[in-house]
Amino acid sequence: MSVTRVRLSAPAMTVFALCLVAFTITACTGGGAARKRDAEGRVLPTLAEQDPSGTLYAKSISDAGRGECDERTLDVLTCFSYRGHGYEGAQTALGQCLITGGDNTEGIDWVHRAADAGWPDAQKLLAQIYLAGNVTTRDSVEAAKWAKLYSRNPSLLSLGVQPDRNLALAFQGEIAVEQNTEADQRVAAWAPRYWTPTSQVDQNVKRSCEVEGRRPPRARQDAPLITVPDIY
């Protein structure tokens, strides 16, 4: 299923302004102007910069999972999501937060991007969304397709993780034989696709999350800059 981004949510739009003031917004940076420096005057990376997967990235996804979708969490998830492949967890969490906030269209877009890349949590969520029909139009065939892809996801199977049985139970009595056959055909035709920013608007948002760190005023002129993505 091809998903076209047609607009930016309010949280995504705020990324432009937030990342232009990198030293004052902690959602996009690792700290304020008082950064630690080594004996030669070089700026030292923060713990978040050294281990983003164990700090800011994981924390933001965890916050979203608890329904704590404040503006800062949305901004951080947006910056990570625009990195594309490899950040499907952030894309799924961002989609969930947007749906929770009532932005169903863009929220589903982000979940689709992660599901298309093969992210199991996103595939499970899409199955639930299409089966319930309370966020978008109910589509039993599409719901069954994503449920089947989730239950057979190699990422889960390779780790020995059992798919959520509650999802299978939710489909009992909901899918006709013909619908199940069509769902199987869609599964057979499915192949992973990895989203990258292609529109000018999306590329602008991605660039706004990659502002290079600035040298503190008193840093030595011959000290090389340590540049980091502006999401920390």
MOFEN-V603319 format. One record per residue. N is the residue number from 1. OMEGA is omega as a letter, one per 40 degrees, with the letter a starting at -180 (999 if undefined). Layout:
n->N omega->OMEGA
n->N omega->OMEGA
This chain:
n->1 omega->a
n->2 omega->a
n->3 omega->a
n->4 omega->i
n->5 omega->a
n->6 omega->a
n->7 omega->i
n->8 omega->i
n->9 omega->i
n->10 omega->i
n->11 omega->a
n->12 omega->a
n->13 omega->a
n->14 omega->a
n->15 omega->i
n->16 omega->a
n->17 omega->a
n->18 omega->a
n->19 omega->i
n->20 omega->i
n->21 omega->a
n->22 omega->a
n->23 omega->a
n->24 omega->a
n->25 omega->a
n->26 omega->i
n->27 omega->a
n->28 omega->a
n->29 omega->a
n->30 omega->i
n->31 omega->a
n->32 omega->a
n->33 omega->a
n->34 omega->i
n->35 omega->i
n->36 omega->i
n->37 omega->i
n->38 omega->a
n->39 omega->a
n->40 omega->i
n->41 omega->a
n->42 omega->i
n->43 omega->a
n->44 omega->i
n->45 omega->i
n->46 omega->i
n->47 omega->i
n->48 omega->i
n->49 omega->i
n->50 omega->a
n->51 omega->a
n->52 omega->a
n->53 omega->a
n->54 omega->a
n->55 omega->a
n->56 omega->a
n->57 omega->a
n->58 omega->a
n->59 omega->a
n->60 omega->i
n->61 omega->i
n->62 omega->i
n->63 omega->i
n->64 omega->i
n->65 omega->i
n->66 omega->i
n->67 omega->i
n->68 omega->a
n->69 omega->i
n->70 omega->a
n->71 omega->a
n->72 omega->i
n->73 omega->i
n->74 omega->a
n->75 omega->a
n->76 omega->i
n->77 omega->i
n->78 omega->a
n->79 omega->i
n->80 omega->a
n->81 omega->a
n->82 omega->i
n->83 omega->i
n->84 omega->a
n->85 omega->a
n->86 omega->a
n->87 omega->i
n->88 omega->i
n->89 omega->i
n->90 omega->i
n->91 omega->i
n->92 omega->a
n->93 omega->i
n->94 omega->i
n->95 omega->i
n->96 omega->a
n->97 omega->a
n->98 omega->i
n->99 omega->i
n->100 omega->i
n->101 omega->i
n->102 omega->i
n->103 omega->a
n->104 omega->a
n->105 omega->a
n->106 omega->i
n->107 omega->i
n->108 omega->i
n->109 omega->a
n->110 omega->i
n->111 omega->i
n->112 omega->a
n->113 omega->i
n->114 omega->i
n->115 omega->i
n->116 omega->i
n->117 omega->i
n->118 omega->a
n->119 omega->a
n->120 omega->a
n->121 omega->i
n->122 omega->i
n->123 omega->i
n->124 omega->a
n->125 omega->i
n->126 omega->i
n->127 omega->i
n->128 omega->a
n->129 omega->a
n->130 omega->i
n->131 omega->a
n->132 omega->i
n->133 omega->i
n->134 omega->i
n->135 omega->i
n->136 omega->a
n->137 omega->a
n->138 omega->a
n->139 omega->a
n->140 omega->a
n->141 omega->i
n->142 omega->i
n->143 omega->a
n->144 omega->i
n->145 omega->a
n->146 omega->i
n->147 omega->i
n->148 omega->i
n->149 omega->i
n->150 omega->a
n->151 omega->a
n->152 omega->a
n->153 omega->a
n->154 omega->i
n->155 omega->i
n->156 omega->a
n->157 omega->a
n->158 omega->i
n->159 omega->a
n->160 omega->a
n->161 omega->i
n->162 omega->i
n->163 omega->i
n->164 omega->a
n->165 omega->a
n->166 omega->i
n->167 omega->i
n->168 omega->i
n->169 omega->a
n->170 omega->a
n->171 omega->a
n->172 omega->i
n->173 omega->a
n->174 omega->a
n->175 omega->i
n->176 omega->a
n->177 omega->a
n->178 omega->i
n->179 omega->i
n->180 omega->i
n->181 omega->i
n->182 omega->i
n->183 omega->i
n->184 omega->i
n->185 omega->i
n->186 omega->i
n->187 omega->a
n->188 omega->a
n->189 omega->a
n->190 omega->i
n->191 omega->a
n->192 omega->i
n->193 omega->a
n->194 omega->a
n->195 omega->i
n->196 omega->i
n->197 omega->i
n->198 omega->i
n->199 omega->a
n->200 omega->i
n->201 omega->a
n->202 omega->i
n->203 omega->i
n->204 omega->i
n->205 omega->a
n->206 omega->i
n->207 omega->a
n->208 omega->i
n->209 omega->a
n->210 omega->i
n->211 omega->i
n->212 omega->i
n->213 omega->a
n->214 omega->i
n->215 omega->i
n->216 omega->a
n->217 omega->a
n->218 omega->a
n->219 omega->i
n->220 omega->a
n->221 omega->a
n->222 omega->i
n->223 omega->a
n->224 omega->i
n->225 omega->i
n->226 omega->a
n->227 omega->a
n->228 omega->i
n->229 omega->a
n->230 omega->i
n->231 omega->a
n->232 omega->999
